[in-house]
Amino acid sequence: MTIPATIPAAARRAAAEQAWARLRPRLEAEAVAALGPAEGDAFLARADLSLYDVHEPVATLYGEDAADELVARALRAALAAAAERPEELRRLDRRREIDPAWFQRSRVQGYVCYVDRFCGTLDRLPGRLDHLAGLGTTYLHLMPLLRPRPGENDGGYAVMDYRAVDPRLGTMADLEAVAGALHGRGMALCIDLVLNHTAREHPWAQAWLAGDPAFAGYYTAFPDRTLPDAYDATIPPVFPDRAPGSFSWVPEACGGAGGWVWTTFWPYQWDLDYTNPEVTLAMLGEITWLANRGVDVFRMDAVPFMWKRLGTSCQNQPEGHTLLQLLHALTRLAAPGVVFKAEAIVSPDDLVAYLGGHDRYRPECELAYHNQLMVLLWSSLATRDVRLARQSLRRMRPVPPTATWVTYVRGHDDIGWAVTDEDAAAVGLDGFAHRRFLNDFYAGRFPGSFARGALFQEDEATGDARISGSAASLCGIEAALEAGDDAALDAGVRRLLLLHAVAFSYGGIPLLYMGDELALRNDTGYLADPARAPDNRWMHRPPMDWAAAARAGDPDTLEGRVCAGIRRLGEVRRSLLALRGGVESAVVDAGSDAVLAWRRKHPRSGTFVGVANFSPDPQAVDADTVTGFGGFAQVHGSDGVLPVRGGRVVVPGLGFAWYAEP
């Protein structure tokens, strides 16, 4: 049962306080025994602070009658994890509790890579940290590395053991050594954690299938198609061409009679059933165990799908947010220096909630990908027009000041054109036609396109598709090199740096995808691997080219030009307090529909203004809007200091400039 929504908040809080009054004396003795007086008192202080963030979600999800017992079990699980936390990680926790906005600092800059494609194995990674440090990296996201099922595994997102590393990459001891090496250089470690599902080979799934009562209710199966058909009627399929529907027939399910198991993604990925509190406690155990290995940031994968409701899309359900809030609160009891990052590629209207942006704020995730900004950057580059970006970014709800965005130009995934019909119509565009144009443009099918991408998951019936391709290839660098066209190459480099100039200065943590600092192009080598050949996203996941990296110091090379530009963005960014997270960027109209202009002001800084010209032609913008009546100095730009004449600043084609109030 769940508490009816009509119960007043005051009654919920009173129930939480009464439960805590009963539990606290016993937990205090246990905390002091497990942690000692000082650490035990700190644990209790955190429990006091997070009381409502634990008790209310438990009561809401699992019923008022069961809440007291479940809360006690959850707090004791967090205490056990805190007691097992290594001393060096406890010291890191203390520093981050003193500086809880550590991840919002302008010095925090990210890099994301696949271990095998970056350096081969985990034990080799510490030897490559000089390259990352040279870029200004303080946050390293290692793509899926927990042990996946053998064979097809959705790129590592079908996990069969959360406490082991993919043996092709190394061991858990190697990962701990990497975390230690990163911490020694002031870098944080981020890894992927799949919350919505496990591989069918996971011990939980196998025990559930075998009828072990300890794992009853960990997954969901239906004996016939009645309910699956009812759910599928309103659930959009994730992979309509290769895995239609959200259920897979498993002959061994339902006690051997066979059943339709819930599989939102692929048939070998079985959705966990979080209506069972045992699942939630089990997942908490996996999170805190990994945190105690040195993980600082968890990229929470597929979180929009964690709670199901008949008659809906089974995404972004209120209980899913409540569940994430509960896991967050309990994790930070055990490891207060750890933060969550939501992998929620959903509509802008739904996205902010994963950062706690509800009608009443509740801590949920500290970080989320600014997918909307990424999509709008590529849209603006193709159209040479920023009106859609201005419209969409202005309409986004603000995020709580305790959270921040992760901004990026390119990720490991395909690009889905998250352009709403509402925003498109507001600037005179047809949403469907615009999304089709973007696919044609970046697939190189539109006349005059400079891009060399490919369509991913094309649905010929609906015309929907997404785009694969490396950032350099989508910016025109690959086509220019093929043609031997120096002018086109210069334009491609300017496009690539222009996009990163926005990502580095829009606010939050800029995330650099492996190889983009070297302008690595599309890689066709994946076609020789039968396991990867059907998935063209591997074209934009090229192996790291260390020979190219060795040329990064030569300004006469392509790699040197791009890498120097990226490094300089990071250097200037680190000097500007206005570019730290915790405040919003305001998009302004500077008088040109080809120029994106945005303004930032942190309470402890002056104002920052950025301008980015998405046209290949120079554009004049209003000097007062950009320079603050001449009070802002230009601190960085693609073409030196831009002159101000007649009340206008002329921004060169595909150029950018940053201004800051002294």
Secondary structure, 3 states (H helix, E strand, C coil): CCCCCCCCHHHHHHHHHHHHHHHHHHHHHHHHHHHCHHHHHHHHHHHHHCHHHHHHHHHHHHCHHHHHHHHHHHHHHHHHHHHHCCHHHHHHHHHHHHCCCHHHCCCCCEEEECHHHHCCCHHHHHHHHHHHHHHCCCEEEECCCEEECCCCCHHHCCEEEEEEECCCCCCHHHHHHHHHHHHHCCCEEEEEEECCEEECCCHHHHHHHCCCHHHCCCECEECCCHHHHHHHCCCCCCECCCECCCEEEECCCHHHCCEEEECCCCCCEEEECCCCHHHHHHHHHHHHHHHCCCCCEEEEECHHHCCCCCCCCCCCCHHHHHHHHHHHHHHHHHCCCCEEEECCCCCHHHHHHHHCCCCCCCCCCCEEECHHHHHHHHHHHHHCCCHHHHHHHHHCCCCCCCCEEEEECCCCCCECCCCCHHHHHHCCCCHHHHHHHHHHHHCCCCCCCCCCCEEECCCCCCCCCEEECCHHHHCCHHHHHHHCCHHHHHHHHHHHHHHHHHHCCCCCEEEEECCHHHCCCCCCHHHHCCCCCCCHHHHHCCCCCHHHHHCCCCCCCHHHHHHHHHHHHHHHHHCCHHHCCCCCCEEECCCCCCEEEEEEECCCCCEEEEEEECCCCCEEEEHHHHHCCCCCEEEEECCCCCCEECCEEEECCCCEEEEECC
